[in-house]
Amino acid sequence: MRDAEAYERGFARLTAHTVDPLLNLVRRSRAIRLLDVGCGTGVVTGAAIALGAEVTAVDSDLDMLELTARRHPYATVRLATLPELPFPDETFDAVTGNFVINHIEDVPRAVDELHRVLRPGGTLALSWWKREEMTATSVIAEAAGIAVPPPLHDVAAAMREAGFSGVAVDTMRWCHRVDLDAWWTDVLAAGGPRFGVISERPPEEIERIRQEYLRRAEPYAAAGFPVCALLAHGTR
Ligand SMILES: C[S@@+](CC[C@H](N)C(=O)[O-])C[C@H]1O[C@@H](n2cnc3c(N)ncnc32)[C@H](O)[C@@H]1O
């Protein structure tokens, strides 16, 4: 379980950057029934509702899902873990997944499942981090000696294999400007599969890692952490 409010204060301000590009893609297919997978605290869910979509939001983490339900009472929320979804075939006009595919082990199976729940002509849009250019988290991982995760399965290839057409991948780069102390506190509190382990270490070890993080992060204090997201999209 994550501290969803810490995620919302910290990470969700970073992931919010790709919400407009994701929703611009799905708007092309006149999406009314939208599924937001790995909804987290609901950054995509809320924006899609504001655009008039009927949003179903799913996440594998109950704390995240409860916060989405509180923040966005017009969303239908369901606990669900990709690669399995509790919906009949062809239920949705569009599916968005903002930074969730990078948490999934079996990418081809997950993409097949997303294909199944989309109607013909519907749009899938998935974003993930380009790890080599994700300084906002690599400074913490390097300070803590956390191993680089294995390369992500080729998402665009999985989409083509699942039967999507017009598959393309867009690249987005920007700088994430954030107070360095607040970022450290919120990333650690939000936990998650990579950074949750830091909080389990002895207090003096955590303080040593924090100092090392601040040393590595200092060059980014003024202009922000350079980050890069990739955004794959295609039509069912
Ligand atoms: C980095 S967060 C992104 C949250 C949100 N989409 C955003 O843009 O802020 C990843 C989310 O995916 C969820 N998640 C991880 N693995 C999942 C899975 N297999 N199925 C569904 N959700 C998953 C996590 O609980 C978390 O809320």
The ligand as an SDF file (V2000), in Angstrom:
LIG
                    3D

 27 29  0  0  0  0  0  0  0  0999 V2000
    3.4630    5.8230  -11.2220 C   0  0  0  0  0  0  0  0  0  0  0  0
    1.8430    5.5260  -10.6710 S   0  0  0  0  0  0  0  0  0  0  0  0
    0.8930    6.4440  -11.9090 C   0  0  0  0  0  0  0  0  0  0  0  0
   -0.4480    6.8690  -11.3740 C   0  0  0  0  0  0  0  0  0  0  0  0
   -1.2560    7.7970  -12.2660 C   0  0  0  0  0  0  0  0  0  0  0  0
   -1.6250    7.1540  -13.5170 N   0  0  0  0  0  0  0  0  0  0  0  0
   -0.5100    9.0740  -12.5280 C   0  0  0  0  0  0  0  0  0  0  0  0
   -0.2870    9.4050  -13.6890 O   0  0  0  0  0  0  0  0  0  0  0  0
   -0.1480    9.7630  -11.5620 O   0  0  0  0  0  0  0  0  0  0  0  0
    1.5060    3.8530  -11.1280 C   0  0  0  0  0  0  0  0  0  0  0  0
    0.1800    3.3660  -10.6370 C   0  0  0  0  0  0  0  0  0  0  0  0
   -0.0730    2.0900  -11.2120 O   0  0  0  0  0  0  0  0  0  0  0  0
   -0.5760    1.2250  -10.2110 C   0  0  0  0  0  0  0  0  0  0  0  0
   -0.2320   -0.1450  -10.6260 N   0  0  0  0  0  0  0  0  0  0  0  0
    0.9680   -0.7570  -10.5450 C   0  0  0  0  0  0  0  0  0  0  0  0
    0.8860   -1.9880  -11.0660 N   0  0  0  0  0  0  0  0  0  0  0  0
   -0.3920   -2.1560  -11.4890 C   0  0  0  0  0  0  0  0  0  0  0  0
   -1.1100   -3.2130  -12.1170 C   0  0  0  0  0  0  0  0  0  0  0  0
   -0.4900   -4.3660  -12.4350 N   0  0  0  0  0  0  0  0  0  0  0  0
   -2.4130   -3.0420  -12.4190 N   0  0  0  0  0  0  0  0  0  0  0  0
   -3.0380   -1.8800  -12.1140 C   0  0  0  0  0  0  0  0  0  0  0  0
   -2.4140   -0.8400  -11.5150 N   0  0  0  0  0  0  0  0  0  0  0  0
   -1.1160   -0.9680  -11.2060 C   0  0  0  0  0  0  0  0  0  0  0  0
    0.0920    1.6840   -8.9310 C   0  0  0  0  0  0  0  0  0  0  0  0
   -0.6360    1.2850   -7.7900 O   0  0  0  0  0  0  0  0  0  0  0  0
    0.1060    3.1890   -9.1250 C   0  0  0  0  0  0  0  0  0  0  0  0
   -1.0610    3.7980   -8.6390 O   0  0  0  0  0  0  0  0  0  0  0  0
  1  2  1  0
  2  3  1  0
  2 10  1  0
  3  4  1  0
  4  5  1  0
  5  6  1  0
  5  7  1  0
  7  8  2  0
  7  9  1  0
 10 11  1  0
 11 12  1  0
 11 26  1  0
 12 13  1  0
 13 14  1  0
 13 24  1  0
 14 15  1  0
 14 23  1  0
 15 16  2  0
 16 17  1  0
 17 18  1  0
 17 23  2  0
 18 19  1  0
 18 20  2  0
 20 21  1  0
 21 22  2  0
 22 23  1  0
 24 25  1  0
 24 26  1  0
 26 27  1  0
M  CHG  2   2   1   9  -1
M  END
$$$$
